[in-house]
Amino acid sequence: KIYQKKSQLEHILLRPDTYIGSVEPVTETMWVYDSELDAMVQKEISYVPGLYKIFDEILVNAADNKQRDPKMDCIKIVIEPENNLVSVWNNGKGIPVVEHKDEKMFVPTMIFGHLLTSSNYNDEEEKVTGGRNGFGAKLCNIFSTKFTVETSSSEYKRCFKQTWGNNMSKASEPKIKPITRDDDDYTKISFCPDLTKFKMERLDDGIVSLMSRRAYDVAASTRGVKVFLNGKRLPIKNFKDYVELYIKGKEDDTGNPFKVLYENVNERWEVAVTISDRGFQQVSFVNSIATTKGGRHVDHVADMIVKQLIDVIKKKNKGGLTVKPFQVKNHMWIF
């Protein structure tokens, strides 16, 4: 048993690509948040996909907790490049501070410090959370020099804290304390990424701007949750506020600001559309995961809008040129 676990940890560190994506820096044009303009801008940035991935796993876990606990209303993200420290806190229902009956260890220890366990395994359930098979948070632990879990569970009236080090190979004893009735539930994950594994010297501007954009993404895609980044509340009350960050300062051919059509369809869909000046563009999320390459959810919405527009054009332009779907889609920006 122990041999198996050890070899799996070694395997992950030896072949990170299989688990977290590339650990080499890549240069890509990405949407990032520009604090001086207070807007989203497309910039060529250099970042390491594997590091972005382990941060995102922790962030998406926090956002997913809203599905488990509708009362959750706050996420706090702190990024400290000078201390090489990142933390994500949420005030949703805490992790059960109780021993697992089969594994003979506390549930948080099992979730964050042992390979292959998760509560997101059930394939029958309709997926409204972004996590998959319990690897996520552990991968962050494995690629960190220090990783700390703190959680408070009003259900079990106890709080828990444990720290791992050295790529999850060392663990402190868990500290468990009773809490009073008035203590609130929360979970906080703090980690110091192992920069040597990502061939980096520090958390540089590229990755920090990308992580910051993800804070805005989560504020937009997790309804009813306030998001704080480095102590400052992000002014995103809803998805429409978020869309405005992308089109800020943009004007159409006649010099008018871009108009946005926004619809809150139901609790699982929100859609906005505006014009695009550089071919079809899309910004989309599924269960708080950023789907930067689009997907069927985007095609589904885009195709319906294109079809409607073509019908309208045909009526207005009887006997004129036939407008083809790709010609309409080329001028569309969908959120």
C-alpha positions as CSV (number, residue, x, y, z in Angstrom):
1,K,0.0,0.0,0.0
2,I,2.6,2.5,1.1
3,Y,4.9,1.6,-1.8
4,Q,2.1,2.2,-4.2
5,K,1.4,5.7,-2.8
6,K,5.1,6.6,-2.8
7,S,5.6,5.6,-6.4
8,Q,2.5,7.5,-7.4
9,L,3.9,10.7,-5.8
10,E,7.2,10.1,-7.6
11,H,5.4,9.5,-10.9
12,I,3.5,12.8,-10.6
13,L,6.7,14.7,-9.9
14,L,8.5,12.9,-12.8
15,R,5.7,13.4,-15.3
16,P,4.0,16.6,-14.4
17,D,2.6,17.1,-17.9
18,T,0.2,14.2,-17.5
19,Y,-1.3,15.8,-14.4
20,I,-1.0,19.6,-14.5
21,G,0.1,20.4,-18.0
22,S,3.3,21.9,-19.1
23,V,5.9,23.1,-16.6
24,E,7.7,25.1,-19.2
25,P,6.9,28.8,-19.7
26,V,4.7,29.5,-22.7
27,T,4.0,32.9,-24.3
28,E,0.4,33.4,-25.3
29,T,-2.0,36.2,-25.9
30,M,-4.4,36.1,-23.0
31,W,-7.0,38.3,-21.4
32,V,-5.6,39.7,-18.2
33,Y,-6.9,42.4,-15.8
34,D,-5.1,45.7,-16.2
35,S,-5.4,47.6,-12.9
36,E,-4.4,51.0,-14.3
37,L,-7.1,50.9,-17.0
38,D,-9.5,48.9,-14.7
39,A,-10.3,46.8,-17.7
40,M,-9.6,43.5,-19.3
41,V,-6.9,43.7,-22.0
42,Q,-5.5,41.2,-24.4
43,K,-1.8,40.9,-23.8
44,E,1.1,38.7,-24.8
45,I,2.2,37.2,-21.5
46,S,4.5,34.5,-20.5
47,Y,3.3,32.0,-17.8
48,V,3.7,28.4,-16.8
49,P,0.5,26.4,-17.5
50,G,1.1,23.9,-14.7
51,L,1.4,26.6,-12.1
52,Y,-1.8,28.3,-13.4
53,K,-3.5,24.9,-13.2
54,I,-2.6,24.2,-9.5
55,F,-3.8,27.7,-8.5
56,D,-7.0,27.2,-10.5
57,E,-7.8,23.8,-8.8
58,I,-7.8,25.6,-5.4
59,L,-9.8,28.5,-6.7
60,V,-12.4,26.3,-8.4
61,N,-12.7,24.2,-5.3
62,A,-13.6,27.3,-3.3
63,A,-16.2,28.4,-5.9
64,D,-17.7,24.9,-6.1
65,N,-18.4,25.1,-2.3
66,K,-21.2,27.5,-3.2
67,Q,-23.0,24.5,-4.8
68,R,-22.7,22.5,-1.6
69,D,-23.6,25.4,0.6
70,P,-25.9,28.1,-0.8
71,K,-25.3,30.3,2.2
72,M,-21.7,30.8,1.3
73,D,-21.2,34.4,0.2
74,C,-17.4,35.2,0.3
75,I,-14.1,34.2,-1.2
76,K,-10.8,35.9,-0.3
77,I,-7.8,35.5,-2.5
78,V,-4.4,36.7,-1.5
79,I,-1.4,36.6,-3.9
80,E,2.0,37.7,-2.3
81,P,4.8,37.4,-4.9
82,E,7.3,38.9,-2.4
83,N,6.6,35.9,0.0
84,N,5.8,33.4,-2.8
85,L,2.5,32.8,-1.1
86,V,-1.0,32.3,-2.3
87,S,-4.1,31.7,-0.2
88,V,-7.8,31.1,-1.0
89,W,-10.4,31.3,1.8
90,N,-14.2,30.7,1.5
91,N,-16.9,30.9,4.1
92,G,-19.0,28.0,2.8
93,K,-19.6,24.8,4.9
94,G,-16.3,23.5,6.3
95,I,-14.8,20.1,5.5
96,P,-16.0,17.5,8.0
97,V,-13.5,17.4,10.9
98,V,-14.0,13.7,11.6
99,E,-12.1,10.5,11.1
100,H,-12.8,8.5,8.0
101,K,-14.0,5.1,9.1
102,D,-12.0,3.1,6.5
103,E,-8.9,5.2,6.1
104,K,-8.4,5.9,9.8
105,M,-7.4,9.5,9.2
106,F,-9.2,12.8,9.3
107,V,-11.2,13.7,6.2
108,P,-9.3,16.9,5.4
109,T,-6.0,14.9,5.6
110,M,-7.4,12.4,3.2
111,I,-8.7,15.0,0.8
112,F,-5.6,17.2,0.7
113,G,-2.7,14.9,1.6
114,H,-3.5,11.4,0.2
115,L,-3.7,10.4,-3.4
116,L,-7.0,9.4,-5.1
117,T,-9.9,10.4,-2.9
118,S,-12.7,12.9,-3.6
119,S,-16.3,13.6,-2.9
120,N,-16.9,14.4,-6.5
121,Y,-16.7,10.9,-7.8
122,N,-20.4,10.2,-8.2
123,D,-20.9,10.0,-12.0
124,E,-24.7,9.8,-11.6
125,E,-25.0,13.4,-10.3
126,E,-25.5,16.2,-12.8
127,K,-22.2,18.0,-12.8
128,V,-22.5,21.5,-11.4
129,T,-19.1,21.6,-9.8
130,G,-15.8,22.0,-11.6
131,G,-13.7,19.5,-9.5
132,R,-12.7,16.1,-10.8
133,N,-11.6,12.9,-9.0
134,G,-10.0,14.5,-6.0
135,F,-6.6,15.0,-7.7
136,G,-6.8,18.8,-7.9
137,A,-6.0,20.1,-4.5
138,K,-3.4,17.3,-3.9
139,L,-1.6,18.3,-7.1
140,C,-1.2,21.8,-5.7
141,N,0.2,20.2,-2.5
142,I,2.6,18.0,-4.5
143,F,3.9,21.0,-6.4
144,S,4.4,23.2,-3.3
145,T,7.2,23.6,-0.8
146,K,4.5,24.3,1.9
147,F,0.8,23.7,1.8
148,T,-1.6,24.4,4.7
149,V,-5.3,23.5,5.2
150,E,-7.4,25.2,7.8
151,T,-11.1,24.5,8.1
152,S,-13.8,25.0,10.7
153,S,-16.9,22.8,10.8
154,S,-19.9,23.9,12.8
155,E,-21.5,20.5,12.1
156,Y,-18.7,18.7,13.9
157,K,-18.0,21.6,16.3
158,R,-14.2,21.4,15.6
159,C,-11.6,23.3,13.6
160,F,-8.6,21.6,11.9
161,K,-5.2,22.7,10.7
162,Q,-2.5,20.8,9.0
163,T,0.6,21.7,7.0
164,W,2.6,19.6,4.5
165,G,6.0,20.4,3.2
166,N,8.5,19.3,0.6
167,N,6.1,18.3,-2.2
168,M,3.6,16.6,0.1
169,S,6.3,14.2,1.4
170,K,6.3,15.6,5.0
171,A,3.2,16.3,7.1
172,S,2.7,17.9,10.5
173,E,0.3,16.3,12.9
174,P,-3.2,17.7,12.4
175,K,-4.2,20.2,15.1
176,I,-7.9,19.9,16.1
177,K,-9.6,22.2,18.5
178,P,-13.2,22.5,19.6
179,I,-15.1,25.6,18.5
180,T,-18.0,27.4,20.0
181,R,-21.5,27.6,18.5
182,D,-20.9,31.1,17.2
183,D,-17.8,30.2,15.2
184,D,-18.5,30.3,11.5
185,D,-17.6,27.7,8.9
186,Y,-14.7,28.4,6.6
187,T,-11.9,26.7,4.7
188,K,-8.5,28.3,3.8
189,I,-5.8,26.8,1.7
190,S,-2.4,28.5,1.7
191,F,0.5,27.3,-0.5
192,C,4.0,28.3,-1.5
193,P,4.4,26.9,-5.1
194,D,7.7,25.0,-5.6
195,L,9.1,27.5,-8.2
196,T,12.0,25.2,-9.1
197,K,9.5,22.7,-10.5
198,F,8.2,25.5,-12.8
199,K,11.7,26.9,-13.7
200,M,10.8,30.2,-12.1
201,E,12.5,32.5,-9.7
202,R,9.4,34.3,-8.4
203,L,5.7,34.7,-9.1
204,D,6.2,37.2,-11.9
205,D,3.8,39.7,-13.5
206,G,2.5,37.3,-16.1
207,I,1.2,34.7,-13.7
208,V,0.1,37.2,-11.2
209,S,-2.0,39.1,-13.8
210,L,-3.5,35.8,-14.9
211,M,-4.3,34.7,-11.4
212,S,-5.9,38.1,-10.8
213,R,-8.1,37.8,-13.8
214,R,-9.3,34.4,-12.5
215,A,-10.4,36.3,-9.3
216,Y,-12.6,38.5,-11.5
217,D,-13.8,35.4,-13.4
218,V,-15.0,33.8,-10.2
219,A,-16.7,37.0,-9.0
220,A,-18.6,36.9,-12.3
221,S,-19.4,33.3,-12.5
222,T,-20.3,32.5,-8.9
223,R,-23.6,34.2,-8.1
224,G,-24.1,35.8,-4.7
225,V,-20.5,35.6,-3.7
226,K,-18.3,38.6,-2.9
227,V,-14.7,38.2,-4.0
228,F,-11.8,39.9,-2.4
229,L,-8.4,40.1,-4.0
230,N,-5.5,41.1,-1.7
231,G,-8.0,42.7,0.7
232,K,-9.9,44.7,-1.9
233,R,-13.5,43.8,-2.8
234,L,-13.8,43.3,-6.6
235,P,-16.6,45.6,-7.9
236,I,-18.3,42.8,-9.8
237,K,-21.8,42.3,-8.6
238,N,-22.9,40.2,-11.6
239,F,-21.9,38.8,-15.0
240,K,-22.9,41.9,-16.8
241,D,-20.5,44.1,-14.7
242,Y,-17.8,41.6,-15.7
243,V,-18.6,41.8,-19.4
244,E,-18.3,45.6,-19.2
245,L,-14.6,45.2,-18.2
246,Y,-14.0,43.7,-21.6
247,I,-15.6,46.4,-23.7
248,K,-14.6,49.4,-21.7
249,G,-13.5,52.2,-24.0
250,K,-14.3,50.3,-27.2
251,E,-16.2,52.1,-29.9
252,D,-18.0,50.9,-33.0
253,D,-17.5,52.2,-36.6
254,T,-19.7,55.2,-35.9
255,G,-17.8,56.2,-32.7
256,N,-20.5,54.9,-30.3
257,P,-19.6,52.7,-27.3
258,F,-20.2,49.0,-27.8
259,K,-23.7,48.0,-26.8
260,V,-24.2,44.8,-24.8
261,L,-27.3,42.6,-24.9
262,Y,-27.4,40.6,-21.7
263,E,-29.8,38.0,-20.5
264,N,-30.0,36.1,-17.3
265,V,-31.7,33.1,-18.7
266,N,-32.1,30.9,-15.6
267,E,-30.0,30.0,-12.7
268,R,-27.6,28.0,-14.8
269,W,-27.2,30.2,-17.9
270,E,-26.3,33.8,-18.4
271,V,-25.5,35.1,-21.8
272,A,-24.3,38.4,-23.2
273,V,-23.4,39.4,-26.8
274,T,-21.8,42.4,-28.4
275,I,-20.0,43.2,-31.7
276,S,-16.5,42.1,-32.4
277,D,-13.9,44.0,-34.4
278,R,-11.6,41.0,-34.8
279,G,-13.5,37.9,-35.8
280,F,-15.6,35.7,-33.6
281,Q,-14.6,36.0,-29.9
282,Q,-15.9,34.3,-26.8
283,V,-15.4,34.4,-23.1
284,S,-17.1,31.6,-21.3
285,F,-17.3,29.5,-18.1
286,V,-18.7,26.2,-17.1
287,N,-19.0,25.7,-13.3
288,S,-16.5,28.5,-12.7
289,I,-13.9,26.9,-15.0
290,A,-12.8,29.2,-17.7
291,T,-13.4,27.5,-21.1
292,T,-11.0,29.7,-23.1
293,K,-11.2,27.4,-26.2
294,G,-15.0,27.6,-26.2
295,G,-17.0,24.4,-26.6
296,R,-20.4,23.0,-27.3
297,H,-22.0,25.4,-24.8
298,V,-20.7,28.4,-26.8
299,D,-21.6,26.9,-30.2
300,H,-25.1,26.2,-28.9
301,V,-25.7,29.9,-28.0
302,A,-23.8,31.3,-31.0
303,D,-25.6,29.2,-33.5
304,M,-29.0,30.2,-32.1
305,I,-28.2,33.9,-32.3
306,V,-26.8,33.6,-35.8
307,K,-29.9,31.7,-37.0
308,Q,-32.2,34.4,-35.6
309,L,-30.1,37.2,-37.0
310,I,-30.1,35.7,-40.5
311,D,-33.9,35.4,-40.4
312,V,-34.1,39.1,-39.5
313,I,-31.7,40.1,-42.2
314,K,-33.6,38.0,-44.8
315,K,-36.8,39.8,-44.0
316,K,-35.2,43.2,-44.1
317,N,-33.2,42.6,-47.1
318,K,-35.6,40.8,-49.5
319,G,-34.0,39.8,-52.7
320,G,-30.6,41.1,-51.6
321,L,-27.5,39.1,-51.1
322,T,-27.7,35.9,-49.1
323,V,-25.8,36.3,-45.9
324,K,-24.0,33.2,-44.7
325,P,-23.8,32.1,-41.0
326,F,-20.0,32.5,-40.9
327,Q,-20.3,36.1,-42.0
328,V,-22.6,37.0,-39.1
329,K,-20.6,35.0,-36.6
330,N,-17.4,36.8,-37.6
331,H,-18.8,40.0,-36.1
332,M,-20.0,38.4,-32.9
333,W,-18.5,38.5,-29.4
334,I,-20.3,36.2,-27.0
335,F,-20.0,35.9,-23.2
